[in-house]
Amino acid sequence: MEMLWFWMVSVVVALYAVMDGFDFGAGALHLFVARTDNERREVL
């Protein structure tokens, strides 16, 4: 049963990352890279 939940959660996380594409990485990075609104717009 534990393996079933592990694989279900793994598939859901993998599909989320694949379907979200570029925005997933850019959304996470803009918190650390961009300091002003203009820089945030360039990243996103």
C-alpha positions in Angstrom: 0.0 0.0 0.0 2.9 2.4 0.8 4.4 1.7 -2.7 1.0 2.5 -4.3 0.9 5.9 -2.6 4.5 6.6 -3.4 4.0 6.0 -7.1 0.7 7.9 -7.2 2.3 11.0 -5.6 5.4 10.6 -7.8 3.3 10.5 -11.0 1.2 13.5 -9.9 4.3 15.6 -9.1 6.1 14.6 -12.3 3.0 15.4 -14.4 2.6 18.8 -12.7 6.3 19.6 -13.4 6.0 18.6 -17.0 2.7 20.3 -17.7 3.7 23.5 -16.0 6.9 23.7 -18.2 8.9 26.9 -18.2 6.8 28.8 -15.7 7.6 26.3 -12.9 11.3 27.1 -12.9 10.8 30.8 -13.6 8.3 31.2 -10.9 10.6 29.6 -8.3 13.7 31.5 -9.5 12.2 35.0 -9.7 11.9 35.0 -5.9 15.7 34.9 -5.6 17.0 36.5 -8.8 14.7 39.5 -9.4 14.9 42.5 -7.0 12.7 45.1 -8.8 9.3 44.8 -10.6 11.1 45.3 -14.0 13.4 42.4 -13.3 10.5 40.2 -12.2 8.8 40.9 -15.5 11.9 40.0 -17.4 12.2 36.7 -15.7 8.6 35.8 -16.1 
